[in-house]
Structure formats: C-alpha cells, structure tokens
Amino acid sequence: MKLYNTLTRKVEKFNPLKNGAVTLYTCGPTVYHFAHIGNLRNVIFNDTLRRALEISGYKVTHVMNITDVGHLVSDADEGDDKLEKGAKREGKTVWEVADFYIDAFLKHTNALNVLPPTKIVRATDAIDSQQEIIKILLKKGFVYQTQQAIYFDVTKLDDYGKLSGQKLSEKAVAVRREVVTDKDKKHPQDFALWFFTVGHFSDHQMRWDSPWGEGFPGWHLECSAIIHQELGEPIDIHTGGVDHIGTHHTNEIAQSEAAFEKPLANYWLHNEFLHQDGGKMSKSGETTITLDDVVNRGYDPLALRLFYLQSHYRSHANFTWENLTAAQNRLKDYRAMADMRFQIKPAAGDIFTSFEDFQKLTLEKIQNDLNTPEAMASISQLANDTKEVVFSTNEKEFNKFLQFIDGILGLNLLDSKDISDQQKDIITDREKARKKKDWAKSDKLRDRLKEQGIGLRDSEHGPIWYRI
Ligand SMILES: [Zn+2]
C-alpha cells in the first residue's frame, strides 16, 4: 500500500511497525455544534483509509478523541472555549452541549455507514493523562508558567514546525499581527497546555484541580495524552484535516516528542477541504449544511458518502446540490447493478469472466494512496455494462464481488432486497401481454410496477427490473 505522508511530502510505501497490524489515530470532532458536511468529509476519508487497510489484511486499532474542552475559537489559543460558547448560545451546561452533539455526531456517522473506531476517548476523560505530560515537560524544562496559563516553549525545539515545513521565525512574523492576550507569553507560537480559571476564564464551567492550580487543558494536549494512554508512541498513522497541519498537529508533535523522545507518528495523512459553491465551509457560518439538511431534502446519506468518494482525499471537493443529485443517480446505478444478482440468467452472455482481475485492479487503485475516484470509474463502467447485458455468473461469485465493493466503499450494495413474488408475477403477466401484442395491458402493468418504485428494461434476454 502507498500513502502520501505530509511529514516527508512524498507518496511512500506503507510499512507498519508490526507485521499485519496498524495503529491509527484520528483527531475527532469538537462537539459544540452539529458537524457540517465539510467535517464529515474528514470522517469518510478516515473510514476509507481504515477500510483500505483492513481489506489489505491489516488488523487496525483505530482511536479517535472527542474534544469537549479546551478548543478555543482560534486554534492559536485565542478567544473563548468553543464548548462554553455553545453552552451560552443554547442556554445549557457545557456537559449537556457536549453530550447532545456527541450523540448527533455518532448518529450522523452511523447513517453514513462509518465503521466505529475501536475506541473513542473524550478529552474530559483523559485529564490525568494530560496532566502527566505537563509534569514530564515541566521536569524537562520545556514549559513555563504565567498567571494565566502553562505554555510550551516552542523555541526549545530545533525542529518545531517540521510537519508544515514552516520555520519558526517565518511564522512568528505572521502571528504577531494577531492579538496576544497574555502579555507574559514569551513567543507568539508558544501554546497553552493548561489554562488557569482566572481572568477571562474565571467563569469557565469545566475545571479540574492540578498541582499548579485549578484550570482546564489546552486543546492540543488531549491528542498527545490519548495516544500515549491508548496506543503508545510511535503510532503508525495519524490523520486529520489539512487545517491541522500548521498548528494542532505541529503542537501535538512538539509536546509528545519532547515528553517521550520518540516520534509521535510515522505517517501523517491529511485530507483537503470541502468547498461549498466554491467557498470554504466553516462550522460557525450561517450557510453550513449538515447531514440532516441533506436528508430533509430527500437525499440518501449514502449518496453523500458516494459524493465524497468521487474526489481524491487530497483534492478540494466542491459541494453543490446538483453535484449531490449526480452522486445520488450514480448510487442508483450501483444499486441497479447489485439488484442484478436476483436476475442472473444462465443462458446470457458473461461479462464477469475477469471478475478476479477486476477486483485486483480496483484494490490496486485503492492501495495507491486511496484513489477512490479511479476505483469508482471502473465500478461505474461495470454498472453501465450491466444495463446493456444480462450476465451469467454464479450468484455466490457475484455476492462476493459486491461484498468486496461494499468493503472498500461502504455503500451497502448488498443491503438491497429482491422484489416480491407479487411483483414478479406482474412482470410475467406483462411479458405475456407483450408477446400477445396487447400493448394496453402491458403498459398498464408496467405503470403498476412504476407506482411501486420498480422500473423495467427490456433486453434480448427478457425484462430486467430496477429500482427507480
Ligand atoms: Zn488532535
């Protein structure tokens, strides 16, 4: 398998630390609002990676965090805590807000047929592990304390910024224009490991005791702590959105590598943004679209999943309702292909003679840095072919093939059911009417099926039904 590693800026052959097993960590959602369809693109990217690894024979241990504290409005530790802001907006406690949006997130990802991570850890359930890292970093001299917070001193590391390739001096210039709220912070890029519940944060609802004073952790710390607690360093693969490269992941690397003196992860994978009508989507914006909006407009959640898979994870994707409609139509084609398993005709021409070759080719595309668009191009070709040809292959073989596609794309093609005996009788009666050239009756029966959501196509091997 080959994957693009942000750390080396190259497509590399993937070699896990242990034969046959992969440790994978994903930065999960900040639960102060519904995930929008841009956030969900990231979820599908992770799921595709996980499926590609599993179908390649690896046993994947996938850990994801949920940020329910400490993520300030700006990733660079400025402004309010997003959860506290959400609580004010909704007149709820921060805990209620977190529980509500965690539940919504899991419902949405389930509707998108996302494999649940092996383990999900909430930041607020890993406070001890986060404090342990601060203790180690204090002992090693990587942090300093002001009245407002405990900061990681980025100048103590020679390779801070290696993930983004940005030199410290370059970025400092860019950041200096922003408002730095703590005058005792030494370098603009120093980041908070622990905020004290004083001053701006004196009303903060979430707070814990610590050897240094009551407070709450900074956002970046939870991922380092959860990785250390659940997987240990280094892990094989760490994923996230491209917006995590410059600050969040850079800071995860800094604190973990300073504390544990091992690389945090061997492969760093990042997915690109989803644009909406050509512009970037943000969670706080008015025009964000959620999965509920998609469903309320009559789309299948799996059409959205298919829409994401049509773009390579490292390219921008542009969401429009027209694009989603096209994806839904493509999904219908795939389902019509899957329904052919109920209509296999032994006498017909066989387009599945090279089934194994097809599977091999599709797998190669997926294993080439998750090239889902190319893998889907060949599946679409096949779906189109089945419109023209009634094929004969044995049903077991065809089910195996559909299982393989479901395994990599997660579109649940095998979920479709055969039509009822009554519907089959209508098709037989219509055939009889057609043979007698009783077009009126034939049309009537065809319309009756249409009312039940079943379309018919006449082929040289007889009628083929499909779902409209
Ligand atoms: Zn993270």
Residues whose N, C-alpha, C, O or C-beta is under 5 A from the ligand:
A	BS01	ZN	C27 C223
